[in-house]
Amino acid sequence: MGIVQTQIQLGDRGVQHFTLTNRRGMVVELMNWGATLVDVCTADRDGVVESVTLAHEDMGTYLENGPYFGCIVGRVAGRIAHGRFHLDGTDYQLPNNQGEHHLHGGAAAMSHQVWQVGDVSESELGLSVAFHYRSEADENAYPGILDVTVIYTLNDDNQLSVDYQANTDAPTLCNLTHHAYFNLSGRTRRTVHDHVLQVQAATVCEMDADLLVTGGEWSVANSDFEFRTLRPLDATLCSADVRLALARGIDHYFVLADVIANQARAQAQVVLQDELSGRRLQVFTDQPCVVLYAHNYAGHEALRHGVVGQAHDALCIETQKLPHRSASNGDHAAALYPNQTYRQHTRFCFDTV
């Protein structure tokens, strides 16, 4: 029980690694490269504690980390069409790092940088580690300095909270997310096809053939996007619906319904469950949107426990702001100004059913 801090090597880089263990035996691994959640280990219904996230076998692989396993993504999560945005009366051009478009903040963004380690504490509230990153002005062509703090807290109720705060000295963009991939079978024994999912969302963002949002929304009713009640993922991951087939499965923005009211009622916005192991993950957030992505473009990565990465072997649950509407001529939805503070709270709660 407690926090163990060590230094590990990522190739030729030394980084700080933290192992958090609560009173119920749940284990969380963190490191300050990309403020990354390396692993989560939690019990099944028989009390067997096993890994429920995807992690690279060779830690040096995190230097590249093409799938963004476990890291903090920003300045802007997701795609910005052609790397262009309008803010505060000015048009900006960002470098395009995914074909003709800008993805996850650009190359060598905060997800692929060493963060400073802040407070490391053990209290009645839980075990906490804070990470800080300063994104300098013009990093990947974004305007303004962005100072980001992310705090992970593990409590004895098997709840892992991720709290974000960011400030800027000039108008800029900020839409951060967490990019952990979850598979509740334990040690990635199976894909997530048989996991069941519930999402409090009546619509998903309309997307074009390049997976860029258009500004419209699709109803989930009578479609393979319908998860307002618990339903297996299999039909959606194998769907012939062209909107899903273009993405090789689920990779879409779900617009969360009545987030503030749901939080007041302590109702999870997302529930993921593996009925064979009994493990359940409930996600609570103050964000209006969640991207669900099932590792559709897996690249045969060498993962922990001798697993080889394959399509649909885990589900990424990316809470965030509503995305940039590429058809809009107005200011970007992720705008952040010097007189504002960006905040996000997302809580991952693990139990068994």
DRENDONU-483666 format. One line per field, with one value per residue: residue in one letter; x negated, y negated, z negated of N, C-alpha, C, O in turn. Coordinates in steps of 0.2 Angstrom, whole numbers. Layout:
N
residuo <- [A,...]
n_px <- [X,...]
n_py <- [Y,...]
n_pz <- [Z,...]
ca_px <- [X,...]
ca_py <- [Y,...]
ca_pz <- [Z,...]
c_px <- [X,...]
c_py <- [Y,...]
c_pz <- [Z,...]
o_px <- [X,...]
o_py <- [Y,...]
o_pz <- [Z,...]
//
This chain:
353
residuo <- [M,G,I,V,Q,T,Q,I,Q,L,G,D,R,G,V,Q,H,F,T,L,T,N,R,R,G,M,V,V,E,L,M,N,W,G,A,T,L,V,D,V,C,T,A,D,R,D,G,V,V,E,S,V,T,L,A,H,E,D,M,G,T,Y,L,E,N,G,P,Y,F,G,C,I,V,G,R,V,A,G,R,I,A,H,G,R,F,H,L,D,G,T,D,Y,Q,L,P,N,N,Q,G,E,H,H,L,H,G,G,A,A,A,M,S,H,Q,V,W,Q,V,G,D,V,S,E,S,E,L,G,L,S,V,A,F,H,Y,R,S,E,A,D,E,N,A,Y,P,G,I,L,D,V,T,V,I,Y,T,L,N,D,D,N,Q,L,S,V,D,Y,Q,A,N,T,D,A,P,T,L,C,N,L,T,H,H,A,Y,F,N,L,S,G,R,T,R,R,T,V,H,D,H,V,L,Q,V,Q,A,A,T,V,C,E,M,D,A,D,L,L,V,T,G,G,E,W,S,V,A,N,S,D,F,E,F,R,T,L,R,P,L,D,A,T,L,C,S,A,D,V,R,L,A,L,A,R,G,I,D,H,Y,F,V,L,A,D,V,I,A,N,Q,A,R,A,Q,A,Q,V,V,L,Q,D,E,L,S,G,R,R,L,Q,V,F,T,D,Q,P,C,V,V,L,Y,A,H,N,Y,A,G,H,E,A,L,R,H,G,V,V,G,Q,A,H,D,A,L,C,I,E,T,Q,K,L,P,H,R,S,A,S,N,G,D,H,A,A,A,L,Y,P,N,Q,T,Y,R,Q,H,T,R,F,C,F,D,T,V]
n_px <- [-4,-3,-14,-27,-41,-52,-66,-66,-72,-69,-73,-87,-83,-80,-67,-54,-45,-30,-22,-7,3,17,28,36,29,28,18,9,-1,-11,-20,-31,-34,-25,-15,-9,2,-3,2,16,21,33,46,54,71,68,57,45,31,27,20,28,27,20,2,-14,-27,-41,-48,-55,-48,-38,-44,-41,-27,-15,-1,3,4,11,7,7,16,14,11,24,35,39,43,39,46,36,27,30,37,48,46,50,51,40,32,25,12,8,-5,-3,-1,5,7,16,21,21,17,20,13,1,-15,-27,-21,-13,-11,-22,-33,-44,-37,-36,-38,-26,-18,-18,-8,-1,14,30,38,33,20,9,2,-6,-8,-17,-17,-24,-19,-27,-25,-21,-24,-22,-16,-5,3,-3,-8,-5,-1,0,7,9,17,16,26,28,40,46,58,56,56,50,45,44,38,38,29,27,19,16,6,10,23,28,29,36,40,40,36,37,29,30,31,44,46,56,55,43,26,27,34,45,53,62,75,85,87,99,107,112,118,122,129,137,134,122,107,108,98,86,79,66,65,68,76,92,100,114,125,128,142,143,153,160,149,131,124,131,131,138,143,136,126,119,103,100,108,107,93,92,100,109,113,109,104,97,89,80,71,66,73,78,75,78,87,96,110,113,127,134,124,121,132,132,120,124,133,125,123,116,108,102,102,93,91,86,92,88,77,82,78,81,81,84,87,86,89,86,86,93,93,87,75,75,64,59,46,44,35,24,7,0,-7,-20,-14,-12,-13,-15,-6,0,4,20,34,47,44,46,54,53,57,61,63,69,70,83,79,69,79,78,85,88,87,84,76,65,71,63,57,46,44,33,39,46,48,44,52,54,63,62,67,62,70,68,76,84,97]
n_py <- [6,-11,-23,-20,-26,-26,-27,-24,-18,-24,-20,-30,-39,-44,-42,-46,-34,-28,-18,-15,-8,-3,0,10,18,14,8,-5,-11,-24,-36,-50,-53,-59,-61,-48,-35,-20,-7,2,12,23,32,47,55,65,61,61,51,42,35,22,14,9,10,6,19,17,4,-6,-8,-18,-30,-32,-27,-26,-22,-30,-25,-27,-40,-58,-68,-82,-99,-99,-86,-74,-76,-91,-98,-99,-106,-119,-133,-145,-159,-171,-182,-178,-168,-152,-141,-124,-112,-97,-81,-69,-63,-74,-81,-88,-80,-76,-86,-87,-82,-76,-81,-86,-73,-66,-70,-74,-77,-88,-82,-85,-87,-73,-63,-55,-53,-54,-56,-49,-42,-52,-59,-72,-80,-92,-102,-113,-120,-128,-144,-144,-130,-117,-126,-132,-146,-156,-152,-137,-131,-117,-106,-90,-79,-63,-53,-39,-31,-22,-16,-10,-19,-29,-45,-58,-74,-89,-105,-120,-135,-150,-162,-169,-170,-154,-136,-123,-107,-94,-76,-59,-45,-31,-13,-1,16,27,41,46,46,45,56,58,51,35,38,45,38,28,12,-4,-20,-36,-44,-52,-56,-56,-64,-69,-63,-64,-56,-56,-55,-67,-79,-87,-96,-93,-81,-64,-54,-41,-31,-16,-11,-5,-13,-14,-14,-16,-8,6,15,28,25,31,31,18,16,25,20,17,4,-10,-21,-17,-7,-14,-18,-7,-1,-7,-24,-37,-52,-54,-62,-68,-66,-78,-81,-88,-86,-72,-70,-75,-66,-55,-46,-36,-41,-33,-15,-1,17,33,48,61,61,53,40,22,6,-11,-27,-43,-60,-78,-83,-87,-77,-61,-52,-36,-23,-9,-3,-1,-2,6,11,23,22,26,31,30,46,55,52,48,34,32,28,21,25,18,4,-13,-27,-42,-57,-73,-90,-95,-93,-102,-111,-108,-114,-127,-145,-151,-155,-143,-128,-124,-135,-145,-158,-171,-175,-165,-148,-132,-117,-100,-86,-69,-52,-36,-21,-6,10,25,36]
n_pz <- [0,4,12,23,29,43,54,72,88,104,118,121,111,95,84,72,63,56,44,38,25,18,3,6,15,28,42,49,62,66,76,80,93,105,95,92,90,86,83,76,63,58,48,52,51,43,36,42,46,60,75,84,95,110,113,118,121,121,113,120,131,129,132,145,147,155,154,144,131,115,112,109,120,131,138,143,143,155,173,183,196,210,203,200,191,184,174,162,172,180,192,192,196,193,192,202,197,199,213,223,212,195,180,163,157,164,170,159,147,131,127,130,122,108,93,79,62,50,34,24,15,0,-7,-17,-6,4,15,23,38,46,62,72,87,98,112,124,132,149,151,161,169,162,154,140,123,115,99,91,79,73,62,55,45,34,25,10,14,26,36,49,52,63,65,73,76,84,91,100,108,119,132,137,141,131,128,119,117,110,114,112,115,112,107,100,98,92,93,107,113,121,135,136,141,134,123,114,117,111,115,111,122,135,147,160,166,183,196,210,224,221,208,201,192,196,191,190,182,179,175,163,162,168,174,175,167,155,138,126,117,109,120,131,138,150,162,166,169,179,189,204,207,216,210,199,204,212,202,198,187,171,169,164,160,146,140,125,114,104,94,82,74,73,66,54,50,48,59,70,86,95,96,95,97,93,94,92,83,74,71,70,77,73,79,75,79,82,94,111,120,127,135,142,145,153,155,168,179,175,174,173,161,149,134,116,106,117,127,143,152,158,169,161,148,136,128,130,120,122,114,117,124,135,153,164,176,192,202,198,197,186,170,163,155,144,139,128,116,109,97,92,85,90,85,81,75,74,69,66,62,54,52,48,55]
ca_px <- [0,-6,-17,-34,-44,-59,-68,-67,-75,-65,-79,-92,-80,-78,-60,-51,-40,-27,-17,-2,6,22,29,39,24,28,12,9,-7,-12,-27,-31,-34,-18,-10,-6,5,-6,5,20,22,39,48,61,76,65,52,39,29,24,20,34,25,14,-4,-20,-31,-47,-46,-57,-43,-34,-46,-37,-20,-10,6,4,6,11,4,11,16,16,16,31,37,43,41,41,46,31,23,32,42,49,47,49,50,34,32,19,10,4,-8,1,-5,9,9,18,24,17,19,18,8,-5,-21,-31,-17,-14,-10,-28,-37,-45,-33,-39,-34,-24,-16,-17,-6,3,18,36,42,30,13,9,-4,-4,-13,-16,-20,-23,-19,-29,-22,-23,-25,-18,-13,0,1,-3,-11,0,-4,4,6,13,16,20,28,31,43,47,64,55,58,44,47,39,40,34,30,22,19,13,5,13,28,25,33,35,45,36,40,33,29,29,35,46,49,57,54,37,20,30,36,49,54,68,81,90,88,105,106,118,116,127,128,143,132,114,105,107,91,85,75,59,66,68,83,94,105,120,126,133,146,141,158,161,142,126,122,136,129,141,144,130,126,112,99,98,112,105,87,92,106,109,115,103,101,93,85,75,67,65,76,80,70,83,88,103,112,116,133,136,118,121,137,130,115,127,137,120,124,110,109,100,101,90,92,84,97,85,72,86,75,84,78,89,83,90,85,89,85,99,92,82,73,74,60,57,39,46,29,18,1,-4,-12,-22,-12,-14,-10,-16,0,-1,9,24,40,53,42,47,58,51,63,58,68,66,75,85,74,69,83,74,89,90,83,83,70,64,74,58,54,45,41,29,43,49,44,47,53,58,62,64,66,63,72,68,79,86,104]
ca_py <- [0,-17,-25,-18,-30,-23,-29,-19,-20,-24,-21,-33,-44,-42,-45,-44,-29,-28,-12,-16,-2,-5,5,16,22,11,6,-9,-13,-30,-39,-57,-53,-60,-60,-42,-29,-14,-1,3,19,23,39,50,57,70,58,61,45,43,29,21,9,11,7,9,23,13,-3,-11,-9,-23,-36,-33,-27,-27,-22,-35,-21,-29,-47,-64,-71,-89,-103,-97,-79,-72,-79,-97,-98,-103,-110,-126,-135,-153,-161,-178,-186,-176,-161,-149,-135,-120,-106,-91,-75,-63,-65,-81,-84,-88,-75,-75,-91,-87,-78,-78,-86,-84,-66,-63,-74,-73,-82,-89,-79,-89,-85,-66,-63,-50,-56,-51,-56,-44,-42,-57,-61,-78,-81,-98,-103,-120,-120,-135,-148,-141,-123,-114,-132,-134,-152,-157,-147,-134,-128,-111,-102,-84,-75,-57,-51,-33,-30,-15,-13,-8,-25,-33,-52,-62,-81,-93,-112,-123,-142,-152,-170,-172,-166,-148,-131,-118,-102,-88,-70,-54,-40,-24,-8,4,22,30,48,47,48,45,63,58,44,32,39,48,33,24,5,-9,-27,-41,-49,-51,-57,-56,-69,-67,-63,-63,-50,-57,-55,-74,-81,-91,-101,-90,-75,-58,-50,-34,-27,-11,-11,-2,-18,-14,-11,-19,-2,11,19,30,21,35,29,12,17,28,17,15,-3,-13,-26,-13,-3,-18,-19,0,0,-13,-29,-42,-57,-53,-68,-65,-69,-81,-79,-90,-82,-65,-70,-76,-59,-50,-42,-36,-43,-27,-9,5,22,40,53,67,59,49,33,17,-1,-16,-33,-49,-66,-84,-85,-86,-73,-56,-48,-29,-20,-2,-1,1,-2,9,12,29,20,31,29,34,52,58,51,45,29,33,23,22,28,13,-2,-19,-31,-49,-62,-80,-95,-94,-94,-108,-110,-111,-118,-133,-150,-155,-153,-136,-126,-123,-142,-146,-164,-172,-176,-158,-142,-126,-112,-94,-80,-62,-47,-29,-18,1,14,31,37]
ca_pz <- [0,4,18,24,35,46,61,77,94,110,123,117,107,88,82,66,63,49,43,33,23,13,-2,9,19,35,43,55,64,70,77,82,100,107,90,95,86,90,82,71,61,53,46,55,46,39,32,45,48,67,79,88,100,115,112,122,117,121,111,124,137,127,135,151,144,161,152,138,125,108,111,110,127,132,135,145,145,161,179,185,203,214,198,200,187,183,167,160,178,184,195,190,199,189,196,202,195,201,220,224,206,189,175,156,155,169,169,152,143,124,126,131,119,101,89,72,57,45,28,23,8,-2,-12,-17,0,9,17,29,41,51,67,75,93,101,120,126,138,156,151,166,172,158,151,133,119,111,93,90,73,72,56,54,38,33,18,8,17,33,41,52,54,67,64,77,76,89,91,106,108,125,135,139,140,126,127,117,115,108,120,110,118,107,109,93,97,88,97,114,115,127,138,132,144,130,118,115,116,110,115,110,128,140,154,161,171,190,199,217,226,218,201,199,190,201,188,188,177,180,169,162,163,173,177,171,162,149,132,121,113,110,126,133,143,156,168,169,171,186,192,211,208,219,205,194,208,214,197,196,181,168,168,165,154,143,137,118,112,98,90,75,70,72,61,48,49,48,64,75,93,99,92,99,92,95,90,90,77,69,70,73,77,74,81,74,82,83,101,114,126,126,141,141,151,151,157,175,183,172,178,171,156,144,128,110,106,123,131,149,153,164,169,156,142,131,129,127,118,122,112,120,126,142,157,169,181,198,207,195,198,180,166,162,149,139,137,121,116,103,91,91,83,92,80,83,70,76,64,69,56,55,47,51,55]
c_px <- [-4,-9,-25,-36,-51,-60,-69,-70,-70,-70,-85,-90,-79,-72,-58,-45,-37,-22,-13,2,11,23,32,35,24,21,12,2,-7,-19,-26,-33,-27,-13,-6,-4,2,-1,10,22,28,42,54,65,73,59,45,37,25,24,26,33,20,8,-10,-24,-38,-46,-49,-53,-39,-37,-43,-29,-15,-3,8,7,5,9,9,10,18,10,23,31,40,40,44,40,40,26,24,38,42,50,46,48,44,35,25,18,6,1,-3,-3,-1,11,10,21,19,21,16,12,2,-10,-25,-27,-18,-14,-17,-34,-38,-41,-37,-35,-32,-23,-15,-15,-1,7,25,40,39,23,13,2,-2,-10,-11,-20,-19,-24,-21,-25,-25,-25,-20,-13,-6,-2,1,-6,-5,-3,2,2,11,12,20,20,31,34,44,54,63,57,51,47,42,41,35,35,25,24,15,11,7,18,25,31,31,41,41,40,35,34,27,34,37,48,50,57,48,32,22,31,40,50,60,75,86,91,95,104,112,115,122,127,134,140,124,113,105,100,91,81,68,59,66,75,85,99,112,120,130,136,143,146,158,154,137,122,126,133,132,143,138,131,119,109,99,102,109,98,87,98,104,111,109,100,96,88,79,70,64,67,77,74,74,84,95,105,116,122,133,130,119,126,135,125,119,131,132,121,118,112,107,99,98,89,90,88,93,80,76,84,80,81,84,85,88,85,89,89,92,98,87,81,72,70,58,51,40,40,23,13,-3,-9,-14,-20,-14,-10,-10,-10,-3,5,13,30,45,51,43,51,55,57,60,63,65,72,77,80,75,74,80,78,90,85,81,77,70,67,70,54,52,41,37,33,47,45,48,47,56,57,65,62,67,64,72,71,80,94,105]
c_py <- [-6,-19,-23,-22,-27,-27,-23,-22,-19,-25,-24,-39,-41,-46,-42,-40,-29,-22,-14,-10,-4,1,11,20,19,7,1,-11,-19,-32,-46,-58,-54,-60,-54,-37,-23,-8,-2,10,19,30,40,52,62,68,58,54,45,36,28,15,12,7,10,13,20,6,-8,-13,-16,-30,-37,-33,-29,-27,-26,-31,-25,-36,-52,-67,-78,-92,-102,-90,-79,-76,-86,-97,-102,-107,-117,-127,-143,-154,-168,-183,-184,-169,-158,-142,-130,-115,-100,-85,-68,-64,-72,-84,-84,-84,-76,-80,-92,-83,-81,-82,-83,-77,-63,-68,-72,-79,-82,-85,-84,-86,-77,-65,-57,-53,-52,-51,-51,-45,-46,-58,-66,-78,-88,-98,-110,-119,-127,-138,-145,-134,-120,-120,-134,-141,-152,-151,-144,-130,-123,-107,-96,-80,-69,-55,-44,-32,-23,-12,-11,-13,-29,-40,-55,-69,-85,-101,-115,-131,-144,-160,-173,-168,-160,-142,-126,-113,-95,-82,-65,-48,-33,-19,-2,10,26,37,50,50,49,52,63,51,41,33,41,43,30,17,1,-16,-31,-46,-47,-52,-56,-61,-66,-68,-62,-57,-50,-57,-62,-76,-87,-97,-98,-84,-70,-55,-43,-29,-23,-11,-7,-7,-18,-10,-14,-14,2,15,22,26,25,32,23,12,21,26,15,8,-7,-18,-23,-9,-7,-19,-12,2,-6,-17,-35,-46,-56,-59,-66,-70,-72,-79,-81,-87,-75,-65,-70,-70,-54,-45,-42,-37,-37,-21,-4,11,29,45,59,66,56,42,28,10,-6,-22,-39,-55,-72,-87,-83,-80,-67,-53,-41,-26,-13,1,2,2,1,11,18,27,26,28,33,41,56,57,47,40,31,29,26,25,24,8,-8,-24,-38,-55,-69,-84,-92,-96,-100,-106,-113,-115,-125,-138,-154,-152,-146,-134,-125,-129,-142,-153,-166,-173,-170,-153,-136,-121,-106,-89,-74,-57,-40,-25,-10,5,21,32,45]
c_pz <- [0,11,18,30,37,52,66,83,100,115,119,113,100,86,76,67,56,49,37,31,17,8,0,14,26,36,49,56,68,71,80,89,103,102,91,89,89,89,76,69,56,53,51,50,41,35,35,48,55,70,83,93,104,113,116,118,116,119,116,130,135,130,142,150,149,159,147,132,119,107,111,117,128,136,137,147,151,167,180,193,207,209,198,195,186,176,166,166,182,186,194,194,195,194,196,202,196,208,221,218,200,184,169,154,159,166,163,148,136,123,127,128,112,98,82,67,52,38,28,16,7,-8,-13,-11,5,10,23,31,46,56,70,82,96,109,122,132,145,156,156,169,168,154,144,129,115,106,91,83,74,66,56,47,38,26,16,10,24,38,43,55,58,68,68,75,81,90,97,105,115,128,138,139,135,126,126,116,113,113,118,114,113,110,102,92,93,93,104,116,121,130,134,136,140,124,119,113,115,111,115,116,133,147,154,166,178,192,206,218,223,211,198,197,195,197,186,183,180,174,169,162,169,177,173,167,155,143,126,115,114,116,128,138,150,162,171,172,178,190,200,212,210,214,200,199,211,209,195,189,178,167,169,158,152,139,130,116,105,93,83,71,69,67,54,45,48,53,69,82,97,94,97,94,96,91,88,83,72,68,73,72,78,75,79,76,82,90,105,120,124,133,138,147,149,155,164,180,179,176,176,166,151,137,122,110,112,128,137,151,159,164,164,150,136,133,126,126,117,120,114,121,133,147,161,175,188,203,204,197,192,176,164,155,143,137,130,121,110,97,89,89,86,86,83,77,73,71,67,62,57,50,51,50,56]
o_px <- [-9,-7,-28,-33,-55,-56,-72,-70,-67,-72,-87,-94,-76,-72,-61,-40,-40,-18,-16,5,9,21,32,38,21,19,16,-2,-3,-23,-21,-33,-23,-7,0,-7,5,-1,9,23,27,40,58,64,76,55,40,41,20,28,28,38,17,8,-10,-26,-41,-43,-46,-53,-36,-34,-42,-25,-11,1,14,11,0,9,15,5,23,5,28,28,45,34,49,35,41,23,20,42,37,54,41,43,42,38,20,23,0,3,0,-8,-4,17,6,23,14,27,10,8,-2,-10,-25,-30,-22,-17,-18,-39,-34,-42,-40,-29,-37,-27,-11,-19,1,5,26,45,42,20,16,-3,3,-16,-6,-25,-13,-30,-17,-22,-31,-27,-14,-8,-3,-8,5,-7,0,-7,7,-4,17,6,26,16,36,30,43,56,68,59,48,50,36,47,29,40,19,30,10,15,6,18,21,36,25,46,39,46,29,40,24,39,33,52,45,58,48,33,19,28,39,48,63,80,92,95,97,100,117,110,127,126,135,144,121,117,102,97,95,79,65,55,64,80,81,100,115,114,135,133,142,145,157,154,139,117,124,133,129,144,135,136,115,113,98,98,109,96,82,99,98,110,103,94,92,82,73,64,60,65,78,69,73,83,100,101,121,122,132,132,118,125,137,125,117,132,134,120,117,117,110,96,101,87,92,86,95,80,74,87,83,77,87,81,93,79,95,90,95,103,82,86,68,72,55,51,37,39,17,14,-9,-15,-9,-23,-16,-5,-6,-9,-7,10,10,32,46,55,41,52,54,61,58,66,59,78,74,77,80,74,80,75,94,79,78,73,76,67,72,49,57,37,38,30,52,39,54,42,61,52,71,57,73,60,76,70,78,97,111]
o_py <- [-7,-16,-25,-21,-26,-31,-18,-28,-14,-31,-21,-43,-35,-52,-37,-41,-29,-20,-15,-7,-7,6,16,24,22,4,3,-13,-20,-29,-48,-64,-49,-59,-54,-36,-21,-4,-6,14,16,34,36,50,63,71,56,52,49,32,33,12,17,1,16,12,20,3,-13,-18,-18,-35,-43,-37,-33,-31,-27,-34,-27,-39,-51,-68,-80,-89,-103,-88,-83,-79,-88,-96,-108,-111,-121,-123,-146,-151,-171,-187,-187,-165,-162,-139,-132,-114,-98,-84,-63,-67,-76,-90,-80,-84,-76,-78,-96,-80,-87,-87,-79,-75,-57,-69,-69,-85,-78,-85,-88,-82,-75,-67,-54,-56,-47,-47,-50,-49,-45,-58,-66,-77,-90,-95,-112,-117,-132,-134,-144,-131,-121,-118,-138,-142,-148,-145,-147,-125,-125,-106,-97,-79,-69,-56,-43,-33,-18,-6,-10,-11,-31,-39,-54,-71,-85,-103,-113,-133,-141,-163,-179,-162,-160,-144,-125,-115,-91,-82,-66,-47,-29,-21,0,10,27,40,56,55,52,54,68,46,45,30,40,45,29,15,3,-17,-30,-52,-41,-51,-56,-63,-61,-73,-58,-54,-45,-59,-63,-74,-91,-102,-101,-82,-71,-55,-40,-23,-25,-10,-5,-5,-21,-4,-14,-16,2,18,18,23,21,31,21,9,20,29,13,5,-6,-20,-26,-9,-5,-20,-11,7,-11,-15,-39,-44,-57,-61,-64,-76,-68,-76,-77,-85,-73,-60,-67,-69,-48,-39,-47,-35,-36,-22,-3,10,30,46,62,70,56,38,29,9,-6,-24,-39,-55,-72,-92,-78,-79,-68,-51,-39,-27,-13,7,7,6,-2,14,18,30,30,23,38,42,61,61,43,43,32,26,31,29,26,6,-8,-24,-40,-57,-70,-83,-88,-101,-103,-101,-119,-118,-129,-137,-159,-148,-143,-138,-125,-129,-141,-154,-162,-172,-171,-153,-135,-120,-107,-89,-74,-57,-39,-24,-8,4,22,30,47]
o_pz <- [-4,16,13,36,32,55,64,84,101,117,114,110,100,87,73,70,51,54,31,36,12,8,-3,17,31,31,54,51,72,68,83,91,103,103,90,84,95,93,71,74,51,57,52,44,36,31,32,52,55,69,86,96,103,112,117,112,111,123,117,133,140,131,144,151,148,161,145,129,117,101,113,119,125,138,133,151,153,167,178,195,206,212,195,194,188,173,168,166,187,183,195,196,194,200,191,205,194,209,219,218,200,183,168,151,158,161,161,145,134,117,124,132,109,99,80,68,49,36,33,11,11,-13,-9,-10,10,7,28,28,50,54,71,83,95,111,121,136,145,161,154,171,170,152,141,132,113,107,90,82,75,64,57,43,41,21,20,9,28,44,38,60,56,71,67,73,81,89,99,101,115,126,142,138,133,124,130,115,114,115,121,115,110,115,99,87,90,96,108,122,125,126,130,134,141,119,125,109,118,107,119,114,134,151,149,170,179,191,209,213,223,207,192,201,197,201,182,181,183,169,174,163,174,183,167,164,151,144,120,110,120,117,127,142,155,168,177,177,182,195,201,218,207,215,198,196,211,210,190,186,181,164,173,153,156,134,131,117,100,87,78,65,63,62,49,39,47,51,72,84,102,89,102,89,102,85,83,79,66,64,79,67,83,71,82,75,82,91,103,123,120,136,134,152,143,157,166,184,180,182,177,166,150,134,123,113,113,132,137,151,165,158,163,147,130,139,120,130,111,125,113,121,136,146,162,178,189,207,207,197,191,179,164,151,137,134,126,125,105,91,85,90,85,83,87,74,76,68,69,58,62,44,56,45,56]
//
